[in-house]
Amino acid sequence: MSVSPPIWDLTGLQLAERYRSGQVRPSDAVAAIQHRIAAYNPAINAIIAQDDASLKKAAHASDARWQAGQPLSPLDGVPITIKDNIHVAGLPARWGSRAHEHDRPDTDEPAVRRLRAAGLLVLGKTNVPEFTLQGYTDNALFGPTFNPLAPGRTPGGSTGGGAAAVAAGFGPIAIGTDGGGSVRRPAAHCGLWGFKPSIGTIARAGGFPAILHDFEVIGPIARDAADLAAVLAILAGPDDADPRTRGAYGPAAPLPARPRILAFDTIGDAPVDPTIATAFARFIRDLEALGWPVTTAAEPFDAARAGAVWQTVAQAGLAWHIGRHLADRQTGENARKMVEAGMALSSADYVEALAGAQQLRTEARDLFQHTDLLMSPTIAALAWDARQPYPETIDAQPVGPRGHAIFTAWANVAGLPALNVPLAWTEGGGGIGVQVIAAPGRDRALIDFATSVLPPLAPAPLIPSRILP
């Protein structure tokens, strides 16, 4: 006899189907998830701000719409979380920093407006590292967030709170940002799907300053590809608040059923955890056994140049923000070091970095004349201690602060759509993912491919109750 999964373990579209049939109301889903949050968030520390009164009111309004057969969207009444660097009216926006400890915006960013207009329910804000510039999730305000799949270890960053929330059953969808892999890597560490759109797919305006230029975009994390597609359909599209969106997410030719794939398993001579390398190699062999045309080669881009561009923009952007707006406020050690490095840069250095980004974008466009998809591991290291900013060694070799993040930042600098597909999970080390990158602007084709072709090749979504008590 089959047992129905608990409400908190359903995907967004599964919840909506139960709303449609009358089996469950949005207010029932909210109550079940809030009970789950009360039981496990103290240990995981994923959600750091809530507005229960507004949530209850919004849930009852969704109840009424479903009862009348007039939902605002296919995800009306689905509870979601929002990353704490995205402005949500009525909730704090602290960016993981004491410097923004008292910030409370009175307006929504465009993405949040779209979500509310579609009837989705904001459960709360999720934890981040300070200024969302690190690959783990800890800060002086709230402390570390823990990976529900790997007790004591990090969910990654900087959308670590969002990924941990979805993996723990605190809502089926998290809305985060990805400036150098910050959606894809946490999704991989937590056994989830995560999508980084092209620049301009989802509007950005009215929030915190864009210290990462246009490298950082809003993207969702979910338990399956179908939810990614459903929420992206709500978030994407033209918005007068951001002129870049006017041509975004338009129709694109679908990817072939067996696309031309260029696969790479490391960056230069950088180490990759053997467990990750083995899982990725097995995945590529499976594709080849199915007759997919796969070419295995070195990374087809200049990773060192992309990394230097990213670092210059990040350091200069943070130095500008703190120097201009927060000079008298307290920040953490990592931020202070980045500011010192940024202050040593010249305006010519910054312009040179932007010129380098444009050159990388031109090269990326040309690359996709000869291949349909790039595939690599998403992460180079399994989840490490949640209180450590980064693993100091990978495969017994010493690495620096970005050693675990070698695969992801190029897609941000090049402005490409990129997807994490959950590939495997480990005993004690969290999840492993494969990164799939498509040509600029082919977001819709990549998402359609993810929902129709990739799911049978990936493991089923992890049920959080297998990990949590």
C-alpha positions as CSV (number, residue, x, y, z in Angstrom):
1,M,0.0,0.0,0.0
2,S,1.5,3.4,-1.1
3,V,1.7,6.2,1.4
4,S,1.1,9.7,0.3
5,P,3.9,12.1,0.9
6,P,3.3,14.8,3.6
7,I,2.2,18.2,2.3
8,W,5.5,19.8,3.0
9,D,7.3,17.3,0.8
10,L,5.2,18.0,-2.3
11,T,6.5,20.0,-5.3
12,G,4.9,23.3,-6.2
13,L,2.9,21.8,-9.1
14,Q,1.9,18.8,-7.0
15,L,0.5,21.2,-4.3
16,A,-1.4,23.2,-7.0
17,E,-3.0,19.9,-8.3
18,R,-4.3,19.2,-4.8
19,Y,-5.6,22.7,-4.6
20,R,-7.4,22.2,-7.9
21,S,-9.0,18.9,-6.7
22,G,-10.0,20.4,-3.3
23,Q,-7.8,17.9,-1.4
24,V,-5.7,20.6,0.2
25,R,-6.0,24.4,0.6
26,P,-3.1,26.8,0.4
27,S,-3.7,27.6,4.1
28,D,-3.3,23.9,4.9
29,A,0.0,23.9,3.0
30,V,1.2,27.0,4.9
31,A,0.2,25.5,8.2
32,A,2.0,22.2,7.5
33,I,5.2,24.0,6.3
34,Q,5.2,26.4,9.2
35,H,5.0,23.4,11.6
36,R,7.9,21.9,9.8
37,I,9.8,25.2,10.1
38,A,9.1,25.4,13.8
39,A,10.4,21.9,14.3
40,Y,13.6,22.0,12.2
41,N,14.6,25.6,11.4
42,P,16.3,26.1,14.8
43,A,18.8,23.4,13.9
44,I,19.2,24.3,10.2
45,N,19.0,28.1,10.5
46,A,17.7,28.6,6.9
47,I,14.9,31.1,7.5
48,I,15.9,34.3,9.3
49,A,12.8,36.6,8.9
50,Q,9.0,35.9,8.6
51,D,5.8,37.9,8.5
52,D,3.2,35.4,9.7
53,A,0.2,37.8,9.7
54,S,0.7,38.8,6.1
55,L,1.3,35.2,5.1
56,K,-1.9,34.0,6.7
57,K,-3.9,36.7,5.0
58,A,-2.4,35.9,1.6
59,A,-3.0,32.2,2.1
60,H,-6.7,32.7,2.9
61,A,-7.1,34.9,-0.2
62,S,-5.6,32.1,-2.3
63,D,-8.0,29.6,-0.7
64,A,-10.9,31.7,-1.9
65,R,-9.5,32.0,-5.5
66,W,-9.0,28.2,-5.8
67,Q,-12.5,27.6,-4.3
68,A,-13.9,29.9,-7.0
69,G,-11.9,28.2,-9.7
70,Q,-10.0,31.4,-10.4
71,P,-6.3,30.9,-9.5
72,L,-4.0,33.7,-10.6
73,S,-1.4,31.3,-12.0
74,P,-0.6,27.5,-12.0
75,L,1.4,28.2,-8.8
76,D,-1.2,30.3,-6.9
77,G,-0.9,29.5,-3.2
78,V,2.5,27.8,-3.4
79,P,4.7,28.8,-0.5
80,I,8.2,30.1,-1.4
81,T,11.2,31.6,0.3
82,I,13.1,34.7,-0.8
83,K,16.9,35.3,-0.4
84,D,17.8,38.1,2.0
85,N,19.5,40.2,-0.6
86,I,16.2,40.7,-2.5
87,H,13.9,43.4,-1.3
88,V,10.5,42.3,-0.1
89,A,8.1,44.9,1.3
90,G,7.4,44.4,5.0
91,L,10.4,42.1,5.6
92,P,14.0,43.1,6.5
93,A,16.7,43.1,3.9
94,R,20.0,42.7,5.7
95,W,22.3,41.2,3.1
96,G,23.9,39.2,5.8
97,S,25.6,42.3,7.2
98,R,25.4,44.4,10.4
99,A,25.8,47.4,8.0
100,H,22.2,46.7,6.8
101,E,20.9,45.4,10.1
102,H,18.0,47.9,10.3
103,D,17.1,48.0,6.6
104,R,13.4,47.3,5.9
105,P,12.2,48.2,2.4
106,D,8.7,49.3,1.8
107,T,8.5,48.1,-1.9
108,D,9.0,44.8,-3.6
109,E,11.7,44.2,-6.3
110,P,10.1,43.4,-9.7
111,A,10.6,39.6,-9.3
112,V,8.7,39.7,-6.0
113,R,5.9,41.8,-7.5
114,R,5.5,39.2,-10.2
115,L,5.4,36.3,-7.7
116,R,2.8,38.0,-5.6
117,A,0.7,38.9,-8.6
118,A,0.7,35.2,-9.5
119,G,-0.5,34.3,-6.0
120,L,2.6,32.7,-4.6
121,L,3.0,33.0,-0.8
122,V,6.2,34.4,0.8
123,L,7.1,32.2,3.8
124,G,10.1,34.4,4.7
125,K,13.7,35.4,4.0
126,T,16.6,33.0,3.9
127,N,20.1,33.3,5.3
128,V,23.1,34.5,3.3
129,P,26.9,35.2,3.8
130,E,27.7,38.9,4.1
131,F,27.1,40.8,0.9
132,T,26.5,37.4,-0.8
133,L,30.1,37.2,-1.9
134,Q,31.1,33.8,-0.4
135,G,30.5,30.2,-1.2
136,Y,29.2,29.2,2.2
137,T,26.4,30.7,4.4
138,D,27.3,32.3,7.7
139,N,27.3,35.8,9.0
140,A,27.7,37.8,12.3
141,L,23.9,38.5,12.5
142,F,22.5,35.0,12.3
143,G,25.3,32.4,12.3
144,P,25.7,29.5,10.0
145,T,23.1,27.6,7.9
146,F,23.5,23.8,7.9
147,N,22.9,21.4,5.0
148,P,19.9,19.1,5.8
149,L,21.5,16.3,3.8
150,A,24.9,16.6,5.6
151,P,24.6,17.4,9.3
152,G,27.2,20.0,10.4
153,R,28.2,20.8,6.8
154,T,27.4,23.8,4.6
155,P,24.6,24.0,2.0
156,G,27.0,26.2,0.0
157,G,26.4,29.8,-0.8
158,S,25.4,32.4,-1.3
159,T,21.8,31.0,-1.7
160,G,22.6,28.5,1.0
161,G,19.6,29.4,3.1
162,G,17.3,29.0,0.2
163,A,18.7,25.6,-0.8
164,A,18.6,24.4,2.8
165,A,15.0,25.5,3.1
166,V,13.9,23.6,0.0
167,A,15.8,20.5,1.0
168,A,14.4,20.6,4.5
169,G,10.8,20.9,3.4
170,F,10.4,24.7,4.1
171,G,8.6,25.3,0.9
172,P,9.1,23.7,-2.5
173,I,10.7,26.7,-4.2
174,A,13.4,29.2,-3.2
175,I,14.1,32.4,-5.0
176,G,17.8,33.3,-4.9
177,T,20.5,35.1,-6.8
178,D,23.5,33.8,-8.7
179,G,26.5,36.0,-9.2
180,G,29.2,33.4,-9.5
181,G,27.4,30.1,-9.0
182,S,25.3,31.1,-6.0
183,V,22.2,29.2,-7.1
184,R,23.8,26.3,-8.9
185,R,26.3,25.3,-6.2
186,P,23.9,25.3,-3.2
187,A,21.4,23.3,-5.4
188,A,24.1,20.8,-6.0
189,H,25.2,20.5,-2.4
190,C,21.5,20.0,-1.4
191,G,20.4,17.6,-4.1
192,L,18.2,20.0,-5.9
193,W,17.6,21.7,-9.3
194,G,18.8,25.2,-9.7
195,F,18.7,27.6,-12.6
196,K,20.8,30.7,-13.4
197,P,19.1,32.7,-16.3
198,S,20.8,34.8,-19.0
199,I,21.2,38.5,-18.2
200,G,17.9,40.2,-18.7
201,T,15.6,37.2,-18.4
202,I,14.4,38.3,-14.9
203,A,14.1,42.1,-14.1
204,R,16.4,43.6,-11.5
205,A,15.6,47.1,-10.1
206,G,15.1,48.9,-6.9
207,G,17.1,46.6,-4.6
208,F,20.6,46.7,-3.3
209,P,23.3,48.2,-5.5
210,A,24.6,45.9,-8.3
211,I,28.1,45.5,-6.9
212,L,28.6,42.5,-9.3
213,H,27.6,44.6,-12.3
214,D,25.3,42.4,-14.4
215,F,26.9,39.1,-13.4
216,E,24.4,38.5,-10.7
217,V,20.9,37.4,-11.7
218,I,17.8,36.1,-9.9
219,G,17.1,32.4,-10.2
220,P,15.0,29.6,-8.6
221,I,15.9,26.4,-6.7
222,A,13.4,23.6,-6.7
223,R,13.0,19.9,-6.2
224,D,12.2,19.2,-9.8
225,A,12.7,20.7,-13.2
226,A,8.9,21.2,-13.8
227,D,8.8,23.6,-10.8
228,L,11.7,25.5,-12.3
229,A,9.9,25.9,-15.6
230,A,6.7,27.0,-13.9
231,V,8.2,29.6,-11.7
232,L,10.5,30.9,-14.5
233,A,7.4,31.4,-16.7
234,I,6.1,33.8,-14.0
235,L,9.4,35.6,-13.3
236,A,10.7,36.0,-16.9
237,G,9.6,38.5,-19.5
238,P,9.6,42.3,-20.3
239,D,9.5,44.7,-17.4
240,D,9.7,48.5,-17.8
241,A,11.7,48.6,-14.6
242,D,14.6,46.9,-16.4
243,P,15.1,47.7,-20.2
244,R,17.3,44.6,-20.6
245,T,14.2,42.4,-20.3
246,R,12.5,43.7,-23.5
247,G,14.0,41.0,-25.7
248,A,14.5,38.4,-23.0
249,Y,13.0,34.9,-22.8
250,G,11.6,35.0,-26.3
251,P,10.9,31.9,-28.4
252,A,14.0,29.9,-29.3
253,A,14.6,26.9,-31.4
254,P,14.4,23.8,-29.1
255,L,17.6,21.8,-28.4
256,P,18.0,18.6,-30.3
257,A,16.8,15.4,-28.5
258,R,20.5,14.4,-28.6
259,P,22.4,17.6,-28.5
260,R,26.1,18.1,-29.3
261,I,27.8,18.1,-25.9
262,L,31.2,19.3,-24.9
263,A,32.1,17.9,-21.5
264,F,35.0,18.9,-19.2
265,D,35.7,17.5,-15.7
266,T,38.1,20.1,-14.3
267,I,39.5,23.6,-14.9
268,G,43.2,23.5,-15.8
269,D,45.0,21.5,-13.1
270,A,42.6,22.4,-10.3
271,P,41.7,19.4,-8.1
272,V,38.2,17.9,-8.0
273,D,36.9,15.6,-5.3
274,P,37.3,12.0,-6.6
275,T,33.7,11.2,-5.6
276,I,32.4,14.1,-7.7
277,A,34.7,13.2,-10.7
278,T,33.5,9.6,-10.6
279,A,29.9,10.5,-10.5
280,F,30.3,13.0,-13.4
281,A,32.3,10.4,-15.5
282,R,29.5,7.9,-15.0
283,F,26.9,10.4,-16.1
284,I,28.8,11.1,-19.3
285,R,29.3,7.4,-20.0
286,D,25.5,7.0,-19.6
287,L,24.9,9.7,-22.2
288,E,27.3,8.1,-24.6
289,A,25.7,4.7,-24.1
290,L,22.4,6.4,-25.1
291,G,24.0,7.6,-28.3
292,W,24.4,11.2,-27.4
293,P,27.3,12.9,-29.3
294,V,29.7,13.8,-26.5
295,T,33.2,15.4,-26.9
296,T,35.4,15.3,-23.8
297,A,38.0,18.1,-23.7
298,A,39.6,20.7,-21.6
299,E,37.4,23.7,-20.6
300,P,36.6,25.6,-23.8
301,F,37.2,29.1,-22.3
302,D,39.9,31.1,-20.4
303,A,38.9,30.4,-16.8
304,A,41.8,32.4,-15.4
305,R,40.8,35.5,-17.3
306,A,37.1,35.0,-16.3
307,G,38.2,34.6,-12.7
308,A,40.3,37.8,-12.8
309,V,37.4,39.7,-14.3
310,W,35.0,38.5,-11.7
311,Q,37.4,39.2,-8.8
312,T,38.1,42.8,-10.0
313,V,34.4,43.6,-10.4
314,A,33.5,42.1,-7.0
315,Q,36.3,43.8,-5.1
316,A,35.7,47.2,-6.8
317,G,31.9,46.9,-6.4
318,L,32.1,46.2,-2.7
319,A,34.7,48.9,-2.1
320,W,32.4,51.4,-3.9
321,H,29.3,50.4,-1.9
322,I,30.9,50.5,1.5
323,G,33.0,53.6,0.8
324,R,30.0,55.5,-0.6
325,H,27.2,54.3,1.7
326,L,28.5,52.4,4.7
327,A,31.8,53.9,5.7
328,D,30.7,54.3,9.3
329,R,29.1,50.9,9.7
330,Q,30.5,47.6,10.9
331,T,31.4,44.8,8.4
332,G,33.0,41.4,8.7
333,E,36.6,40.5,8.1
334,N,36.1,39.0,4.6
335,A,34.3,42.2,3.5
336,R,37.1,44.4,4.9
337,K,39.8,42.4,3.0
338,M,37.8,42.7,-0.2
339,V,37.4,46.4,0.3
340,E,41.1,46.9,0.9
341,A,41.8,45.0,-2.4
342,G,39.1,47.0,-4.2
343,M,40.5,50.4,-3.0
344,A,43.9,49.4,-4.5
345,L,42.2,49.1,-8.0
346,S,42.0,52.0,-10.4
347,S,39.2,53.1,-12.6
348,A,41.2,51.8,-15.5
349,D,41.4,48.3,-13.8
350,Y,37.6,48.3,-13.6
351,V,37.0,49.4,-17.2
352,E,39.5,46.8,-18.3
353,A,37.5,44.1,-16.4
354,L,34.3,45.2,-18.1
355,A,36.1,45.1,-21.5
356,G,37.3,41.6,-20.6
357,A,33.8,40.5,-19.8
358,Q,32.5,41.7,-23.2
359,Q,35.3,39.8,-24.9
360,L,34.4,36.6,-23.0
361,R,30.8,37.1,-24.1
362,T,31.8,37.3,-27.7
363,E,33.9,34.2,-27.4
364,A,31.0,32.3,-25.7
365,R,28.6,33.2,-28.5
366,D,31.1,31.9,-31.1
367,L,31.7,28.7,-29.0
368,F,28.0,27.7,-29.3
369,Q,28.3,27.8,-33.1
370,H,29.9,24.3,-32.8
371,T,28.2,22.8,-29.8
372,D,24.7,22.8,-28.2
373,L,25.5,22.3,-24.5
374,L,28.5,22.4,-22.2
375,M,28.5,20.0,-19.2
376,S,30.8,19.9,-16.2
377,P,30.5,19.1,-12.5
378,T,28.8,22.0,-10.7
379,I,31.0,21.8,-7.6
380,A,34.6,20.7,-7.1
381,A,34.3,19.8,-3.4
382,L,31.7,18.0,-1.3
383,A,30.0,20.0,1.5
384,W,32.5,21.1,4.2
385,D,32.2,22.3,7.7
386,A,29.4,24.9,7.9
387,R,31.5,27.4,9.8
388,Q,34.5,27.3,7.4
389,P,34.3,29.8,4.5
390,Y,35.8,27.3,2.1
391,P,37.6,23.9,2.1
392,E,41.3,24.4,2.4
393,T,42.1,21.2,0.5
394,I,40.4,19.2,-2.2
395,D,41.7,15.7,-3.0
396,A,44.5,16.4,-0.5
397,Q,45.7,19.4,-2.5
398,P,45.6,22.9,-1.0
399,V,43.2,25.4,-2.6
400,G,42.2,29.0,-2.1
401,P,38.8,30.6,-1.4
402,R,37.4,29.8,-4.8
403,G,38.9,26.3,-5.3
404,H,35.5,24.7,-4.7
405,A,33.8,27.1,-7.1
406,I,35.9,26.7,-10.3
407,F,33.2,25.6,-12.6
408,T,30.5,28.3,-12.3
409,A,31.7,31.9,-12.5
410,W,32.5,31.9,-16.2
411,A,28.8,31.5,-17.0
412,N,28.1,34.6,-15.0
413,V,30.7,36.7,-16.7
414,A,29.7,35.4,-20.1
415,G,26.0,36.0,-19.3
416,L,24.9,32.4,-20.1
417,P,21.9,30.3,-18.9
418,A,23.2,27.5,-16.7
419,L,21.4,24.7,-14.8
420,N,22.3,22.4,-11.9
421,V,20.9,18.9,-12.3
422,P,21.0,16.8,-9.2
423,L,23.3,13.8,-10.0
424,A,24.0,11.9,-6.8
425,W,24.2,12.2,-3.1
426,T,26.8,11.0,-0.6
427,E,27.0,9.6,2.9
428,G,27.7,12.6,5.0
429,G,29.0,14.9,2.2
430,G,25.7,16.3,0.7
431,G,24.8,16.2,-3.0
432,I,26.6,16.2,-6.3
433,G,25.3,18.0,-9.4
434,V,26.1,18.3,-13.1
435,Q,26.2,21.8,-14.6
436,V,24.5,22.3,-18.0
437,I,25.2,25.5,-19.9
438,A,23.5,26.8,-23.1
439,A,24.1,29.6,-25.5
440,P,23.1,33.2,-24.5
441,G,19.4,33.8,-24.5
442,R,18.5,30.1,-24.8
443,D,16.9,30.0,-21.4
444,R,13.6,28.7,-22.6
445,A,15.2,26.0,-24.7
446,L,17.4,24.9,-21.8
447,I,14.4,24.8,-19.4
448,D,12.3,22.9,-21.9
449,F,15.1,20.4,-22.4
450,A,15.5,20.0,-18.6
451,T,11.8,19.2,-18.1
452,S,11.5,16.8,-21.1
453,V,14.8,15.1,-21.5
454,L,17.0,15.3,-18.4
455,P,14.8,14.1,-15.5
456,P,15.1,10.4,-16.3
457,L,18.9,10.8,-16.3
458,A,18.9,12.3,-12.8
459,P,17.9,10.7,-9.5
460,A,14.5,11.3,-8.0
461,P,14.2,14.3,-5.7
462,L,15.6,13.6,-2.2
463,I,12.9,13.2,0.4
464,P,14.1,15.4,3.4
465,S,12.5,13.0,5.9
466,R,15.2,10.5,5.0
467,I,17.8,12.8,6.5
468,L,15.9,14.7,9.2
469,P,14.3,12.9,12.1
